[in-house]
């Protein structure tokens, strides 16, 4: 059951380190829906929706990201719940 949706903006060394692919894997394992995309300023933008506990686990994962990432700043904002069929990587 979907009970929470958040927008996550992540800054640091988060492009060119497989952040989007790893975020998708993490979201899929947690049964979350939404999308992730790179931003022109070098940050990563995510909107994700799902159950509260998996969302909090996903946010915790985003704090570190994949092995070669270096997250220096992250903003999380609650947004209206949305429904999607999967978690996608956007260009």
N, CA, C and O atoms as a MOPAC input file, in Angstrom:
PM7 MOZYME 1SCF
protein

 N      0.83100 1    -1.18400 1     0.00000 1
 C      0.00000 1     0.00000 1     0.00000 1
 C      0.87900 1     1.25400 1     0.00000 1
 O      1.83700 1     1.34800 1     0.76700 1
 N      0.55100 1     2.19700 1    -0.85200 1
 C      1.32700 1     3.43700 1    -0.94300 1
 C      0.82800 1     4.41200 1     0.11500 1
 O     -0.34700 1     4.77900 1     0.14000 1
 N      1.74500 1     4.82400 1     0.98800 1
 C      1.37300 1     5.72400 1     2.07700 1
 C      2.23000 1     6.98800 1     2.13100 1
 O      1.94400 1     7.89800 1     2.90900 1
 N      3.28100 1     7.04600 1     1.30800 1
 C      4.20500 1     8.17600 1     1.36900 1
 C      4.87500 1     8.37700 1     0.02100 1
 O      5.15300 1     7.41300 1    -0.69200 1
 N      5.13100 1     9.62800 1    -0.32500 1
 C      5.90000 1     9.96000 1    -1.52100 1
 C      6.84000 1    11.10600 1    -1.16900 1
 O      6.46500 1    12.02500 1    -0.44100 1
 N      8.06700 1    11.04500 1    -1.68900 1
 C      9.05200 1    12.08400 1    -1.42300 1
 C      9.81800 1    12.44900 1    -2.68500 1
 O      9.95100 1    11.65700 1    -3.61800 1
 N     10.31300 1    13.67400 1    -2.67400 1
 C     11.23500 1    14.16500 1    -3.69500 1
 C     12.60400 1    14.25400 1    -3.02600 1
 O     12.73400 1    14.84400 1    -1.95300 1
 N     13.61600 1    13.67800 1    -3.65100 1
 C     14.96700 1    13.66400 1    -3.09900 1
 C     15.90200 1    14.32600 1    -4.09500 1
 O     15.94800 1    13.94000 1    -5.26400 1
 N     16.64700 1    15.32100 1    -3.63500 1
 C     17.66000 1    15.96900 1    -4.46400 1
 C     19.01100 1    15.70400 1    -3.82000 1
 O     19.23400 1    16.03400 1    -2.65500 1
 N     19.91600 1    15.09900 1    -4.59800 1
 C     21.19400 1    14.64300 1    -4.06500 1
 C     22.33300 1    15.33000 1    -4.80100 1
 O     22.38100 1    15.34100 1    -6.03100 1
 N     23.25400 1    15.90500 1    -4.02400 1
 C     24.40000 1    16.60000 1    -4.60900 1
 C     25.68700 1    15.93400 1    -4.15000 1
 O     25.71400 1    15.22300 1    -3.14500 1
 N     26.73900 1    16.17400 1    -4.89500 1
 C     28.04500 1    15.59800 1    -4.62200 1
 C     28.54500 1    14.88200 1    -5.86400 1
 O     28.16800 1    15.22900 1    -6.98300 1
 N     29.38700 1    13.88700 1    -5.66700 1
 C     29.85600 1    13.06800 1    -6.78000 1
 C     28.81600 1    11.96300 1    -6.97800 1
 O     28.96200 1    10.85200 1    -6.46900 1
 N     27.76100 1    12.29600 1    -7.73100 1
 C     26.63700 1    11.38000 1    -7.88100 1
 C     26.31100 1    11.06500 1    -9.34100 1
 O     25.39200 1    10.29600 1    -9.62000 1
 N     27.05900 1    11.65400 1   -10.26400 1
 C     26.90900 1    11.29600 1   -11.67000 1
 C     28.18500 1    10.60600 1   -12.11900 1
 O     29.28200 1    10.95000 1   -11.67900 1
 N     28.02600 1     9.61700 1   -13.00900 1
 C     29.17900 1     8.85700 1   -13.48500 1
 C     29.63000 1     7.78100 1   -12.51400 1
 O     30.72100 1     7.23200 1   -12.66300 1
 N     28.79900 1     7.46800 1   -11.51200 1
 C     29.14200 1     6.44800 1   -10.50200 1
 C     28.02900 1     5.39400 1   -10.39900 1
 O     27.94000 1     4.67100 1    -9.40600 1
 N     27.18600 1     5.31700 1   -11.43300 1
 C     26.08600 1     4.35000 1   -11.47500 1
 C     25.04000 1     4.59800 1   -10.38600 1
 O     24.40700 1     3.65600 1    -9.90800 1
 N     24.85700 1     5.85600 1    -9.99600 1
 C     23.87400 1     6.18100 1    -8.95600 1
 C     22.46000 1     5.81300 1    -9.40900 1
 O     21.70800 1     5.18800 1    -8.66100 1
 N     22.09800 1     6.20300 1   -10.64300 1
 C     20.73400 1     5.94100 1   -11.11400 1
 C     20.43700 1     4.44800 1   -11.19200 1
 O     19.37800 1     4.00700 1   -10.74500 1
 N     21.34500 1     3.67100 1   -11.74800 1
 C     21.12600 1     2.22400 1   -11.87400 1
 C     21.01900 1     1.56300 1   -10.50600 1
 O     20.16900 1     0.69800 1   -10.29500 1
 N     21.87100 1     1.96800 1    -9.58500 1
 C     21.82100 1     1.40600 1    -8.23700 1
 C     20.57500 1     1.86000 1    -7.48500 1
 O     20.01400 1     1.09400 1    -6.70200 1
 N     20.13800 1     3.09100 1    -7.71300 1
 C     18.89900 1     3.57400 1    -7.09100 1
 C     17.71300 1     2.75800 1    -7.59600 1
 O     16.82000 1     2.40700 1    -6.82500 1
 N     17.71000 1     2.45800 1    -8.89100 1
 C     16.63500 1     1.62800 1    -9.44500 1
 C     16.64200 1     0.24000 1    -8.81000 1
 O     15.58900 1    -0.27000 1    -8.43000 1
 N     17.80800 1    -0.36700 1    -8.69500 1
 C     17.89800 1    -1.69200 1    -8.06500 1
 C     17.37000 1    -1.65300 1    -6.63700 1
 O     16.61600 1    -2.53200 1    -6.21900 1
 N     17.77200 1    -0.62300 1    -5.89000 1
 C     17.33300 1    -0.48000 1    -4.50000 1
 C     15.81400 1    -0.29000 1    -4.43300 1
 O     15.13600 1    -0.93200 1    -3.62900 1
 N     15.29000 1     0.59100 1    -5.28000 1
 C     13.84700 1     0.84500 1    -5.30200 1
 C     13.07300 1    -0.41300 1    -5.68800 1
 O     12.03200 1    -0.70800 1    -5.10100 1
 N     13.57900 1    -1.15400 1    -6.67300 1
 C     12.91000 1    -2.38800 1    -7.09400 1
 C     12.87100 1    -3.40100 1    -5.94600 1
 O     11.84500 1    -4.04200 1    -5.72100 1
 N     13.97500 1    -3.54500 1    -5.22600 1
 C     14.02300 1    -4.47900 1    -4.10300 1
 C     13.03400 1    -4.08600 1    -3.00700 1
 O     12.44700 1    -4.94400 1    -2.34700 1
 N     12.86100 1    -2.78000 1    -2.82300 1
 C     11.95600 1    -2.27900 1    -1.78500 1
 C     10.51800 1    -2.12600 1    -2.27700 1
 O      9.63800 1    -1.70700 1    -1.52600 1
 N     10.29000 1    -2.47000 1    -3.54500 1
 C      8.95500 1    -2.38700 1    -4.16000 1
 C      8.40700 1    -0.96100 1    -4.16800 1
 O      7.24400 1    -0.71800 1    -3.84400 1
 N      9.28100 1    -0.02900 1    -4.54900 1
 C      8.90900 1     1.37700 1    -4.65600 1
 C      8.71000 1     1.74200 1    -6.12200 1
 O      9.22300 1     1.06200 1    -7.01100 1
 N      7.97100 1     2.80500 1    -6.37000 1
 C      7.74700 1     3.28400 1    -7.73200 1
 C      8.19000 1     4.73500 1    -7.83400 1
 O      8.29400 1     5.43600 1    -6.82800 1
 N      8.45100 1     5.18000 1    -9.06000 1
 C      8.86000 1     6.55300 1    -9.28500 1
 C      9.92100 1     6.62900 1   -10.36100 1
 O      9.91800 1     5.84700 1   -11.31200 1
 N     10.83700 1     7.58800 1   -10.20000 1
 C     11.89100 1     7.74100 1   -11.20600 1
 C     13.10900 1     8.43600 1   -10.61000 1
 O     13.04300 1     9.07600 1    -9.56000 1
 N     14.21800 1     8.28600 1   -11.31800 1
 C     15.47400 1     8.95500 1   -10.97600 1
 C     16.03600 1     9.54400 1   -12.25800 1
 O     15.93400 1     8.93600 1   -13.32300 1
 N     16.63400 1    10.73600 1   -12.15800 1
 C     17.26000 1    11.32000 1   -13.33700 1
 C     18.40600 1    12.23300 1   -12.92300 1
 O     18.41000 1    12.80300 1   -11.83200 1
 N     19.37600 1    12.35700 1   -13.82300 1
 C     20.48000 1    13.28800 1   -13.62900 1
 C     20.00300 1    14.69400 1   -13.94800 1
 O     19.15000 1    14.88700 1   -14.81500 1
 N     20.55400 1    15.67400 1   -13.24400 1
 C     20.24500 1    17.07400 1   -13.48500 1
 C     21.44100 1    17.74400 1   -14.17300 1
 O     22.57500 1    17.29200 1   -14.01100 1
 N     21.20200 1    18.80500 1   -14.93200 1
 C     22.30100 1    19.49900 1   -15.61800 1
 C     23.37500 1    20.03900 1   -14.66600 1
 O     24.52600 1    20.20600 1   -15.06700 1
 N     23.00500 1    20.31400 1   -13.40500 1
 C     23.97900 1    20.87200 1   -12.45400 1
 C     24.85200 1    19.79600 1   -11.79900 1
 O     25.66200 1    20.10600 1   -10.92500 1
 N     24.69000 1    18.52000 1   -12.22100 1
 C     25.49700 1    17.43800 1   -11.66300 1
 C     24.83900 1    16.69600 1   -10.52400 1
 O     25.41000 1    15.74100 1    -9.99800 1
 N     23.64800 1    17.11600 1   -10.13000 1
 C     22.93600 1    16.45000 1    -9.04000 1
 C     22.05100 1    15.33200 1    -9.59300 1
 O     21.93000 1    15.15800 1   -10.80600 1
 N     21.44000 1    14.58400 1    -8.68600 1
 C     20.48900 1    13.53600 1    -9.04700 1
 C     19.14900 1    13.88900 1    -8.40000 1
 O     19.10000 1    14.32300 1    -7.24900 1
 N     18.07700 1    13.70200 1    -9.14400 1
 C     16.71900 1    14.04000 1    -8.72000 1
 C     15.89100 1    12.76300 1    -8.70500 1
 O     15.89800 1    12.00700 1    -9.67700 1
 N     15.17900 1    12.51800 1    -7.61000 1
 C     14.36700 1    11.31300 1    -7.47100 1
 C     12.98900 1    11.68400 1    -6.93800 1
 O     12.87400 1    12.50100 1    -6.02500 1
 N     11.95600 1    11.09300 1    -7.50100 1
 C     10.63400 1    11.11100 1    -6.90100 1
 C     10.24200 1     9.65900 1    -6.71200 1
 O     10.27400 1     8.86800 1    -7.65500 1
 N      9.87100 1     9.31100 1    -5.48400 1
 C      9.60200 1     7.92400 1    -5.14300 1
 C      8.36600 1     7.83100 1    -4.26100 1
 O      8.12000 1     8.69300 1    -3.41700 1
 N      7.59100 1     6.76900 1    -4.47200 1
 C      6.34000 1     6.58000 1    -3.75400 1
 C      6.23100 1     5.12200 1    -3.31100 1
 O      6.63100 1     4.21100 1    -4.03600 1
 N      5.68300 1     4.91300 1    -2.10900 1
 C      5.53300 1     3.55300 1    -1.61000 1
 C      5.13300 1     3.56000 1    -0.14500 1
 O      4.63700 1     4.56000 1     0.37400 1
 N      5.35400 1     2.43500 1     0.51200 1
 C      5.06800 1     2.32600 1     1.94400 1
 C      6.13600 1     3.06900 1     2.74600 1
 O      7.28100 1     3.18300 1     2.30800 1
 N      5.76400 1     3.56500 1     3.90400 1
 C      6.65400 1     4.40500 1     4.70700 1
 C      7.99600 1     3.75600 1     5.03400 1
 O      9.04400 1     4.35100 1     4.78500 1
 N      7.97800 1     2.54100 1     5.58900 1
 C      9.22700 1     1.90600 1     6.00800 1
 C     10.20500 1     1.72200 1     4.84200 1
 O     11.37700 1     2.07300 1     4.97900 1
 N      9.75700 1     1.17900 1     3.69100 1
 C     10.67800 1     1.08100 1     2.55800 1
 C     11.17600 1     2.44800 1     2.06300 1
 O     12.32600 1     2.57300 1     1.64200 1
 N     10.32000 1     3.45700 1     2.11200 1
 C     10.75600 1     4.80700 1     1.70500 1
 C     11.88900 1     5.27800 1     2.61200 1
 O     12.88500 1     5.81300 1     2.12600 1
 N     11.74900 1     5.08600 1     3.92300 1
 C     12.79800 1     5.50800 1     4.84900 1
 C     14.09100 1     4.72700 1     4.61700 1
 O     15.18200 1     5.28600 1     4.73800 1
 N     13.97800 1     3.45000 1     4.28900 1
 C     15.16500 1     2.65000 1     3.95900 1
 C     15.83000 1     3.17100 1     2.68700 1
 O     17.05600 1     3.22500 1     2.60000 1
 N     15.01600 1     3.55500 1     1.70100 1
 C     15.54500 1     4.09800 1     0.45200 1
 C     16.25200 1     5.43200 1     0.70100 1
 O     17.33500 1     5.67000 1     0.16600 1
 N     15.64900 1     6.28800 1     1.50100 1
 C     16.28000 1     7.57700 1     1.83600 1
 C     17.62300 1     7.32700 1     2.51400 1
 O     18.61100 1     7.99500 1     2.20600 1
 N     17.66100 1     6.37700 1     3.42700 1
 C     18.91100 1     6.03000 1     4.10700 1
 C     19.96600 1     5.56400 1     3.10900 1
 O     21.13300 1     5.94300 1     3.21600 1
 N     19.56000 1     4.74000 1     2.13400 1
 C     20.50300 1     4.29200 1     1.09800 1
 C     21.01400 1     5.48900 1     0.30000 1
 O     22.20400 1     5.56500 1    -0.00500 1
 N     20.12900 1     6.42000 1    -0.03900 1
 C     20.51100 1     7.58900 1    -0.83600 1
 C     21.55300 1     8.45500 1    -0.13200 1
 O     22.32400 1     9.14800 1    -0.79500 1
 N     21.58700 1     8.42700 1     1.18800 1
 C     22.57000 1     9.21100 1     1.93800 1
 C     24.00000 1     8.81700 1     1.57600 1
 O     24.91500 1     9.63700 1     1.65100 1
 N     24.18400 1     7.57000 1     1.18700 1
 C     25.51800 1     7.07100 1     0.81300 1
 C     25.61400 1     6.77200 1    -0.66500 1
 O     26.63100 1     7.08200 1    -1.28700 1
 N     24.58100 1     6.17700 1    -1.25000 1
 C     24.58200 1     5.80700 1    -2.64800 1
 C     25.50800 1     4.63300 1    -2.91300 1
 O     25.91300 1     3.93600 1    -1.98200 1
 N     25.84900 1     4.40900 1    -4.18900 1
 C     26.73800 1     3.30200 1    -4.53900 1
 C     28.17600 1     3.56200 1    -4.07800 1
 O     28.51100 1     4.65300 1    -3.61900 1
 N     29.00300 1     2.54200 1    -4.21200 1
 C     30.37000 1     2.56700 1    -3.67100 1
 C     31.19200 1     3.79000 1    -4.07200 1
 O     31.88700 1     4.35100 1    -3.22600 1
 N     31.13700 1     4.21700 1    -5.32100 1
 C     31.99900 1     5.31400 1    -5.78500 1
 C     31.37600 1     6.70100 1    -5.62900 1
 O     31.99500 1     7.70000 1    -5.99400 1
 N     30.17600 1     6.76800 1    -5.09800 1
 C     29.50900 1     8.06100 1    -4.90900 1
 C     30.05500 1     8.76500 1    -3.67000 1
 O     30.58900 1     8.13600 1    -2.75600 1
 N     29.90400 1    10.08200 1    -3.66900 1
 C     30.24800 1    10.89700 1    -2.50000 1
 C     29.13500 1    11.92500 1    -2.32400 1
 O     29.18700 1    13.01500 1    -2.89200 1
 N     28.13200 1    11.56700 1    -1.53400 1
 C     26.99300 1    12.45000 1    -1.30500 1
 C     27.40500 1    13.53400 1    -0.31500 1
 O     27.80000 1    13.24000 1     0.81300 1
 N     27.31000 1    14.78900 1    -0.74800 1
 C     27.69300 1    15.90300 1     0.11700 1
 C     26.48200 1    16.64800 1     0.67800 1
 O     26.57600 1    17.30000 1     1.71800 1
 N     25.35100 1    16.54900 1    -0.01300 1
 C     24.15000 1    17.24000 1     0.44700 1
 C     22.93200 1    16.52500 1    -0.11400 1
 O     22.94300 1    16.04600 1    -1.24800 1
 N     21.88100 1    16.46000 1     0.69800 1
 C     20.65600 1    15.80900 1     0.25500 1
 C     19.46000 1    16.52400 1     0.85500 1
 O     19.44000 1    16.84400 1     2.04400 1
 N     18.46800 1    16.76800 1     0.01900 1
 C     17.22800 1    17.38400 1     0.48400 1
 C     16.09000 1    16.41200 1     0.21800 1
 O     15.98700 1    15.85000 1    -0.87200 1
 N     15.24300 1    16.21800 1     1.20700 1
 C     14.09100 1    15.33400 1     1.08200 1
 C     12.84800 1    16.14300 1     1.41400 1
 O     12.78300 1    16.81500 1     2.44300 1
 N     11.86600 1    16.06900 1     0.52900 1
 C     10.62600 1    16.81700 1     0.73600 1
 C      9.44600 1    15.89400 1     0.46900 1
 O      9.40700 1    15.20300 1    -0.54900 1
 N      8.48500 1    15.88700 1     1.38600 1
 C      7.26200 1    15.11800 1     1.18900 1
 C      6.45600 1    15.75100 1     0.06500 1
 O      6.31100 1    16.97200 1     0.00100 1
 N      5.93300 1    14.90600 1    -0.82500 1
 C      5.11600 1    15.36800 1    -1.94500 1
 C      3.81400 1    14.56600 1    -1.95700 1
 O      3.70500 1    13.56100 1    -1.25300 1
 N      2.82700 1    14.99500 1    -2.74600 1
 C      1.58600 1    14.21500 1    -2.83100 1
 C      1.86700 1    12.79200 1    -3.33700 1
 O      2.70100 1    12.58800 1    -4.21800 1
 N      1.16900 1    11.83600 1    -2.77500 1
 C      1.30600 1    10.44200 1    -3.19200 1
 C      0.95600 1    10.32300 1    -4.67200 1
 O      0.00400 1    10.94000 1    -5.14900 1
 N      1.73200 1     9.52600 1    -5.38400 1
 C      1.44000 1     9.27300 1    -6.79700 1
 C      1.55900 1     7.76800 1    -7.05700 1
 O      2.18600 1     7.03200 1    -6.29500 1
 N      0.94900 1     7.34700 1    -8.13700 1
 C      0.96800 1     5.93700 1    -8.50000 1
 C      1.69200 1     5.77600 1    -9.82700 1
 O      1.50600 1     6.57000 1   -10.74900 1
 N      2.50900 1     4.75300 1    -9.91500 1
 C      3.21800 1     4.42100 1   -11.14500 1
 C      3.35400 1     2.90900 1   -11.18500 1
 O      3.14900 1     2.23000 1   -10.17800 1
 N      3.69700 1     2.39200 1   -12.34000 1
 C      3.78300 1     0.93800 1   -12.47400 1
 C      5.14600 1     0.39600 1   -12.06600 1
 O      5.27900 1    -0.79400 1   -11.78100 1
 N      6.17500 1     1.27200 1   -12.03500 1
 C      7.53600 1     0.80300 1   -11.71500 1
 C      8.40900 1     1.98800 1   -11.33100 1
 O      7.94500 1     3.12700 1   -11.26500 1
 N      9.68000 1     1.70200 1   -11.07800 1
 C     10.67800 1     2.74100 1   -10.83100 1
 C     11.54500 1     2.81400 1   -12.08600 1
 O     12.11800 1     1.80600 1   -12.50100 1
 N     11.64600 1     3.98200 1   -12.68300 1
 C     12.31900 1     4.14100 1   -13.96700 1
 C     13.52800 1     5.06100 1   -13.89200 1
 O     13.59700 1     5.95500 1   -13.04900 1
 N     14.46800 1     4.82700 1   -14.77800 1
 C     15.60400 1     5.72600 1   -14.97200 1
 C     15.23800 1     6.63800 1   -16.13500 1
 O     14.97100 1     6.16600 1   -17.24000 1
 N     15.22400 1     7.94200 1   -15.88800 1
 C     14.94600 1     8.90400 1   -16.94600 1
 C     16.24300 1     9.52600 1   -17.42700 1
 O     17.18700 1     9.69600 1   -16.65500 1
 N     16.28400 1     9.86100 1   -18.69400 1
 C     17.46500 1    10.51100 1   -19.27900 1
 C     17.44700 1    11.98900 1   -18.97300 1
 O     18.35600 1    12.71400 1   -19.37700 1

